Amino acid sequence: MEEPRPHPANVPGDYFVEDRCCLTCDAPFEYAPDHFAWSLDTEGHTCHCFVRRQPVTPEEHARMFEAIRHAEAGCLMYRGQDRAIQERLVEAGEGPICVGLPEDLRRRSAEVLASMGQRRFSWRTLRRRLL
């Protein structure tokens, strides 16, 4: 599977919004407003969100986790190597948003998703099926 490409406006770091995936759902701004901003189109309309500031404190990571959990299309991604964060995301059914998961966590993610009936919408999966 092709690795997700970050939107160019994301700041460097473990969290990013996948390029051309944002549905402008507003969830990131509800749960972690200090960490996101809008990219504007040529007419000044919001068209894509991006990570403008990476979380640092445990509280900021918790808000980012909630933004991930409530985002509509699975566009908020985690590419960090913090095992505790990876495990928390996997157990919440968010394993597919983790880039570079170790094999054992990929297997666990598949188990969790199967037990949930794979209810989590995946924009990336839908795009692959349509293209």
SEPAFI-321713 format. One record per residue (C-alpha): x, y, z. Coordinates in steps of 0.05 Angstrom, whole numbers, plus 32768, in hexadecimal, padded with zeros to 4 digits. Example, Ala and Ser with C-alpha at 12.3 -4.5 7.8 and 13.67 -1.06 7.14 Angstrom:
# residues 2
80F67FA6809C;81117FEB808F;
END
This chain:
# residues 131
800080008000;801880457FEF;802E806F802A;800380AC8037;802080EE8020;801C81298051;7FFA8169803B;8034819A802C;801D81CC8061;8026819B809B;805E81AC80CB;8093817680D3;808481428108;80608102811A;801981198109;8002813180C5;7FC48139809A;7FC7810F805B;7FC98138801B;7F88813B7FF3;7F6281158029;7F42814C8053;7EF681508051;7EF681928078;7ED1816E80B0;7EE7819F80E6;7EF581688119;7F3F81798122;7F2B81C18134;7EF881A98167;7F27817A818B;7F6C81988180;7F6481DE8165;7FAA81F68178;7FC881C1814B;7FA481CB8109;7F9A820280D6;7F7682088093;7F95820B804F;7F6F823A8022;7F5F82347FD9;7F6B826D7FA7;7F28828D7FBA;7F38828C8004;7F0A82528016;7F21821B8046;7F3481DE801E;7F6381B38048;7F7A81AF8090;7FC181A380A6;7FE9819A80E5;800681DE80F7;802381CA813B;803881868154;802081708199;8053817181D1;803181668213;800881288227;7FCA81548226;7FD9816B81DF;7FE3812381C9;7FA0811181E9;7F7E814881C1;7FA081318181;7F8780EA8190;7F4081048197;7F47812A8155;7F5D80EA8133;7F2480C38152;7EEF80F5813A;7F0A810880F6;7EDC80EE80C0;7F0A80D1808C;7F4980B780AF;7F7480EE8092;7F9980FF80D2;7FD680D280D3;800B80BD8105;805080AA80ED;807580AD812F;809680718151;807A807B8197;8062803481A8;802F804D81DC;800F807C81A9;800E80468174;7FEE801581A4;7FB9804781BA;7FA780568172;7FA5800D815F;7F787FFA819A;7F4980338188;7F4180188142;7F6E804D8124;7FA88020810F;7F9F803080C5;7FB4807980D2;7FF7806280EE;8030806380BB;8065802E80C4;8044800480FA;806E7FC98112;80547F8680F9;80377F72813D;800E7FB28141;7FF77FAA80F8;7FDC7F65810B;7FBC7F81814A;7F9D7FB98121;7F7E7F8780F1;7F617F61812D;7F447F9F814C;7F257FB6810A;7F087F7080FE;7EE97F718143;7ECA7FB58134;7EB07F9D80F1;7EE07FCF80D1;7EAF800780DE;7EE5803C80D5;7EDE80608093;7F1F8063806C;7F2580998038;7F6580798020;7F4380358015;7F0980567FF2;7F38807C7FC3;7F5E803B7FB3;7F1C80197FA1;7F0580527F75;7F46805B7F4F;
END
